[in-house]
């Protein structure tokens, strides 16, 4: 545990490069890689498309951040199954503009100046030992409130070893009845008032595990490496 803690501390001194596996129904369904700096979050989700119950994935996400880890722009390159798309969202004070290439249209909508996308939200919770109770999220033009529980300290096992982490349970509450357009399955799965979302974070602010459950189906993101 000491060597693992030193590795995590060292990773916090520079930009983080984190590797995860995504599992569902006890099967690995994709690899997830995250490059994180103070200005940018880069995410890549890939698999070989060998499971019939899970589509081929080669999605990438790029989020540019301000000094408070709120997004200024959000680029998604989507290739999942037969779906290919490029979606770019820019944020400016109290409004956002989302352009979806597959439909050739731009959607302009009002938004809270405090709003975040799902990825910058998860890292904002991770980086703050005492995160806010409520966050406003942008779900492709539909506002949501993420209600975050206080952290509960637990000892968990990971592929990198056993360590202590704080666990937060997160509840998603829609703030509008407006139906948002579908963009991609990774982000879409988070915006559902019936899900149960939990996040485990190391003492040094690295997200170690996320668990998303709806009814009897679950999906886990588990860390397997720090580069």
C-alpha positions in Angstrom: 0.0 0.0 0.0 2.9 2.4 0.7 4.4 2.0 -2.9 0.9 2.4 -4.3 0.4 5.6 -2.3 3.7 7.0 -3.5 2.7 6.3 -7.1 -0.6 8.1 -6.7 1.1 11.1 -5.0 3.6 11.3 -7.8 0.9 11.2 -10.4 -0.8 14.2 -8.8 2.3 16.4 -9.3 1.9 16.3 -13.1 -0.8 15.6 -15.6 -2.6 12.3 -14.8 -2.8 9.4 -17.3 -5.3 6.9 -16.0 -6.4 3.5 -17.4 -9.6 1.7 -16.5 -11.6 -1.3 -17.5 -15.3 -1.2 -18.0 -17.3 -4.3 -17.0 -20.9 -5.3 -17.1 -22.5 -8.6 -16.1 -19.1 -9.8 -14.9 -17.6 -9.3 -18.4 -15.1 -6.7 -19.7 -16.8 -4.6 -22.3 -14.4 -1.8 -23.0 -11.1 -0.1 -22.1 -11.1 3.5 -20.9 -8.1 5.9 -20.9 -8.1 9.3 -19.4 -5.5 12.1 -19.7 -6.2 14.9 -17.3 -4.5 18.2 -16.8 -5.6 21.5 -15.3 -6.8 22.7 -18.7 -8.1 19.6 -20.5 -9.7 16.2 -20.0 -9.1 13.7 -22.8 -11.0 10.4 -22.8 -11.0 7.4 -25.1 -13.3 4.4 -24.8 -12.6 1.4 -27.0 -13.4 -2.3 -27.5 -13.1 -4.8 -30.2 -16.8 -5.3 -30.6 -16.7 -9.1 -29.9 -19.7 -9.1 -27.5 -23.1 -9.3 -29.1 -24.7 -7.7 -26.1 -22.4 -4.6 -26.3 -21.6 -2.7 -29.5 -18.3 -1.8 -31.0 -16.9 1.4 -29.4 -14.3 3.9 -30.4 -15.4 7.1 -28.8 -13.3 10.0 -27.8 -14.1 13.1 -25.7 -12.2 16.3 -25.2 -13.2 18.9 -22.6 -11.5 22.2 -22.3 -11.7 23.6 -18.7 -11.6 27.0 -17.0 -9.8 27.6 -13.7 -12.8 26.1 -11.7 -12.8 22.8 -13.8 -16.0 23.9 -15.6 -16.1 23.2 -19.4 -15.6 25.9 -21.9 -15.9 23.5 -24.8 -16.8 19.8 -25.2 -15.9 17.8 -28.3 -17.3 14.2 -28.9 -16.2 11.9 -31.7 -18.6 9.0 -31.7 -18.1 5.6 -33.4 -20.3 3.0 -31.8 -21.7 0.2 -33.9 -23.2 1.8 -37.0 -23.4 5.2 -35.5 -20.8 7.8 -36.4 -21.1 11.4 -35.3 -19.2 14.5 -34.2 -20.7 16.8 -31.6 -19.2 20.0 -30.4 -20.6 22.1 -27.6 -19.3 25.6 -26.6 -20.2 27.2 -23.2 -20.4 31.0 -22.7 -21.7 32.4 -19.4 -25.4 31.6 -19.4 -25.9 29.7 -22.7 -24.4 26.9 -24.7 -24.4 26.0 -28.4 -24.3 22.3 -29.4 -23.7 21.3 -33.0 -24.4 17.8 -34.1 -22.8 16.9 -37.4 -25.1 13.9 -38.2 -28.2 16.1 -38.3 -26.4 19.2 -39.5 -28.0 21.4 -36.9 -27.0 23.6 -34.0 -29.0 23.8 -30.8 -28.7 27.0 -28.6 -30.0 26.8 -25.1 -29.9 28.6 -21.8 -27.7 27.1 -19.1 -26.5 27.9 -15.6 -23.0 29.5 -15.5 -22.1 26.7 -13.0 -23.1 23.9 -15.3 -20.7 21.0 -16.1 -20.6 18.1 -18.4 -20.6 14.6 -16.8 -16.8 14.1 -17.0 -15.8 17.5 -15.5 -18.4 16.9 -12.8 -16.8 13.6 -11.8 -13.4 15.1 -11.7 -14.6 18.1 -9.7 -16.0 15.7 -7.1 -12.7 13.8 -7.1 -10.5 16.8 -6.7 -12.4 18.2 -3.7 -12.2 16.3 -0.4 -15.4 18.0 0.6 -17.4 18.4 -2.7 -20.5 20.5 -3.0 -23.8 18.9 -2.1 -25.4 19.8 -5.4 -24.1 20.4 -8.9 -25.8 21.5 -12.1 -25.1 19.3 -15.1 -25.8 19.8 -18.8 -27.3 16.7 -20.3 -27.2 17.8 -24.0 -29.5 20.7 -23.5 -31.5 19.3 -20.6 -30.4 20.5 -17.1 -29.9 18.1 -14.3 -29.0 18.3 -10.6 -26.4 15.9 -9.3 -26.9 15.4 -5.5 -23.7 14.2 -3.9 -23.5 12.5 -0.6 -20.7 13.2 2.0 -17.7 11.0 1.5 -17.6 7.7 3.5 -14.1 6.3 4.0 -13.8 2.7 2.9 -11.0 0.2 2.1 -11.4 -1.2 -1.4 -9.6 -3.7 -3.6 -8.5 -2.6 -7.1 -6.3 -4.2 -9.8 -3.5 -2.0 -8.5 -3.9 -3.2 -4.9 -5.9 -2.5 -1.8 -6.3 1.2 -0.6 -8.5 3.6 1.2 -11.0 5.6 -0.7 -14.0 7.9 0.0 -17.2 6.8 -1.4 -19.8 9.2 -2.7 -23.4 8.2 -3.7 -24.8 10.4 -6.5 -28.4 10.9 -7.4 -29.5 12.5 -10.7 -32.6 14.7 -10.7 -33.9 16.2 -14.0 -34.7 19.9 -13.8 -36.7 20.0 -17.0 -39.2 17.8 -18.8 -37.6 18.6 -22.1 -36.2 15.5 -23.9 -32.6 15.9 -24.9 -31.2 14.4 -28.2 -29.3 11.2 -28.0 -25.6 11.5 -28.6 -23.7 8.5 -27.3 -24.3 5.6 -24.9 -21.5 6.4 -22.5 -22.8 9.8 -21.4 -26.4 8.9 -22.0 -26.4 6.2 -19.4 -25.6 8.7 -16.6 -28.6 11.0 -17.3 -31.4 8.9 -15.8 -33.2 9.6 -12.6 -33.6 5.8 -11.9 -29.8 5.0 -11.8 -27.8 4.5 -8.7 -24.3 6.0 -9.2 -21.4 5.6 -6.7 -17.9 7.0 -7.0 -14.8 5.9 -5.0 -11.9 8.4 -4.9 -8.4 8.0 -3.5 -7.1 10.2 -0.7 -5.1 12.0 -3.3 -8.1 12.8 -5.5 -7.9 10.0 -8.2 -11.2 8.4 -9.2 -10.6 4.7 -8.5 -14.0 3.2 -9.3 -17.4 4.2 -10.5 -20.5 2.0 -10.3 -23.7 2.7 -12.2 -26.7 0.5 -11.6 -30.3 0.5 -13.0 -32.7 -2.2 -11.9 -30.6 -5.4 -12.0 -28.1 -4.2 -14.6 -24.8 -2.6 -13.6 -21.7 -1.1 -15.1 -18.4 -0.6 -13.4 -15.3 1.5 -14.2 -12.3 0.3 -12.3 -8.8 1.7 -12.4 -6.0 -0.7 -13.7 -3.1 1.7 -14.1 -1.5 5.1 -13.7 1.0 6.2 -16.3 
